[in-house]
């Protein structure tokens, strides 16, 4: 394929297909594609319509344009990651002679520590949503298991095992299947919700009053409302997962075990939390801390 006559949009489609064949998460594929399309849109005014015509200076100009539009350094760095991955793929397929993104540097920025709720905060959140059995069960599951919000939204009734006290997180996209323990606090909250859960409807554990799946965006907005009611500032749903991971590490639960439960692909992802926690348990134990 002649790099000089390959339309940039076709190169983007080819890269997207490659990501899909690798089993990359749909959110990752969407983010990468949007970032590269943003670069393509920026360069269109200069007549740069093929990947082979793009230079390092073009990417630097795009980087400067983002900065001028007040994108954060973290956002710019993420977009550069997408662009670098795109051109690495094109170079590996001999679709470009030179990788123009190879020498582009990332802007420097301070990595913010994960937001970890204090005991006072997550107890206040519990109190705020106590009258809503569905949200109470969701908060307790996220806090006691560290599962992702997307995993919680996709939970089916068949994934719950109250005999063995475990939950199965089914394989999805690039994440393998895993089992996570169901402790007493989460089990009690979950059973209280299931007693009031509308009969029939979707097979999802968490459903609406009309029996439809309780969607991620609606879960987020509901919990955001209870964060406000509890007077907890600057907190998001994902912070419940951060809190689970940090609290287990502080309690001395083995790093490898916490990483496995959280479903991290790399141990280094879990290790990053060690930089931000103020205290660590003196001895490792296999029993999980109940929050």
C-alpha positions, -999 to 999 in steps of 0.1 A, spaced: 0 0 0 14 34 -10 18 55 21 16 87 1 -18 79 -13 -34 62 17 -62 84 31 -56 92 68 -92 81 76 -84 47 61 -52 45 83 -73 53 114 -98 26 105 -70 1 100 -55 10 134 -90 7 150 -93 -28 136 -59 -37 150 -70 -26 185 -102 -46 182 -83 -77 171 -61 -73 202 -92 -74 224 -86 -38 237 -114 -23 258 -141 -5 238 -136 27 259 -98 26 250 -105 21 213 -130 50 213 -105 73 232 -76 64 209 -97 69 178 -111 103 189 -76 115 198 -62 106 164 -93 120 146 -87 153 165 -52 154 151 -64 146 116 -90 174 119 -63 199 130 -40 190 101 -68 190 74 -65 228 71 -29 224 61 -38 198 35 -23 169 54 -46 141 43 -23 111 45 -3 96 75 29 97 54 27 135 50 26 142 88 58 154 103 71 158 139 66 196 135 29 190 127 24 170 159 43 196 179 20 223 165 -10 202 175 4 198 210 9 236 212 -27 242 199 -41 219 227 -20 239 252 -34 271 239 -69 258 243 -62 251 280 -62 213 278 -45 199 309 -10 185 307 -25 151 316 -50 153 287 -24 163 262 -1 135 274 -30 110 269 -36 123 234 1 119 226 0 84 238 -28 76 213 -9 93 185 24 75 194 5 42 194 -10 50 160 23 58 143 40 28 159 14 6 143 17 23 109 55 19 110 53 -18 120 30 -23 89 54 -3 67 26 22 60 49 51 69 87 54 62 93 74 94 75 76 127 70 113 133 57 108 168 87 90 182 107 120 192 77 140 206 80 146 243 52 145 268 44 176 289 53 172 325 26 170 352 23 160 388 5 127 392 -24 133 416 -28 106 443 -60 86 442 -88 100 462 -92 76 492 -122 81 514 -117 83 552 -137 61 575 -157 91 585 -165 98 549 -176 64 538 -196 59 570 -213 92 562 -220 80 527 -236 48 541 -258 69 564 -269 91 535 -281 63 513 -294 40 540 -330 45 530 -323 34 494 -316 -3 495 -303 -4 459 -278 24 462 -268 10 497 -260 -24 481 -241 -7 452 -220 14 476 -212 -16 498 -202 -38 469 -179 -12 454 -164 -4 488 -160 -40 500 -149 -57 467 -132 -30 447 -149 -40 415 -152 -16 386 -185 2 382 -189 -13 347 -184 -48 363 -211 -40 389 -236 -28 362 -230 -60 342 -235 -84 372 -261 -110 366 -281 -129 393 -263 -161 383 -229 -144 392 -239 -143 429 -230 -173 451 -244 -169 486 -234 -204 496 -196 -200 489 -199 -162 496 -183 -151 463 -191 -131 432 -180 -141 397 -169 -113 375 -173 -127 340 -147 -121 313 -153 -91 292 -133 -74 265 -97 -78 275 -104 -87 312 -103 -124 322 -129 -139 345 -122 -138 383 -139 -146 416 -140 -121 444 -151 -128 480 -184 -115 493 -179 -104 529 -206 -100 555 -212 -63 551 -217 -66 513 -238 -97 517 -262 -82 542 -266 -51 520 -271 -72 489 -297 -95 505 -316 -64 517 -318 -50 482 -327 -84 466 -357 -86 489 -370 -54 474 -357 -59 439 -385 -57 412 -395 -92 401 -387 -103 366 -371 -78 343 -335 -80 331 -311 -107 344 -289 -79 358 -286 -78 396 -292 -40 396 -323 -29 377 -347 0 375 -383 0 389 -394 -9 353 -370 -39 352 -344 -24 329 -307 -26 336 -294 1 359 -269 18 335 -234 30 345 -242 67 339 -273 65 361 -253 47 388 -227 75 387 -252 103 389 -271 86 418 -240 81 439 -228 116 431 -261 129 446 -255 109 478 -219 121 480 -235 157 480 -261 147 506 -233 132 528 -213 164 525 -183 146 508 -165 169 484 -144 161 454 -153 124 454 -164 102 425 -177 67 422 -143 53 412 -130 66 446 -148 37 463 -126 13 443 -95 34 452 -105 32 489 -109 -6 488 -74 -10 472 -57 15 495 -73 2 527 -64 -35 519 -28 -25 513 -27 -5 545 -41 -35 564 -13 -57 552 -31 -77 526 -6 -91 500 0 -69 470 -4 -97 446 -37 -108 461 -51 -72 461 -40 -68 425 -58 -101 415 -90 -90 433 -90 -56 417 -85 -72 382 -54 -52 375 -35 -65 344 -2 -53 358 11 -55 393 27 -21 388 -8 -6 386 -15 -18 422 20 -9 433 14 28 425 -10 29 455 19 22 478 33 56 470 3 74 483 -9 55 514 3 68 547 7 36 566 12 0 557 4 -31 577 34 -47 594 25 -82 585 8 -97 555 -25 -115 560 -48 -133 536 -80 -121 554 -95 -91 537 -102 -60 557 -139 -53 561 -146 -16 557 
